[in-house]
Amino acid sequence: MPPRLRLFYSILTASLLFIPVVALYSELSRTPPANADCVPVQRLPLLLFYAGACGGGVVLLLVIATGRLAYRGERGGSGSASGESRFLS
């Protein structure tokens, strides 16, 4: 992937990753009234979803930033409009 596209997609992913990070931080910063060590069970699925979104976003950011995605560019074309496979002929 060209460096310009890699930088663009890294910035885009990092900015979109900011959304679940802020949501997870705001959920965890709310202190329960009685015991500050336990998280109420009602909030647990939401917290797991936010944590999964953060983890997936970090993995995606690392893959994009390190250039591990295959970029083949656009192919010039002798492709058929009917969608037939080139291997069938």
Secondary structure, 3 states (H helix, E strand, C coil): CCHHHHHHHHHHHHHHHHHHHHHHHHHHHCCCCCCCCCCCHHHHHHHHHHHHHHHHHHHHHHHHHHCCCCCCCCCCCCCCCCCCCCCCC
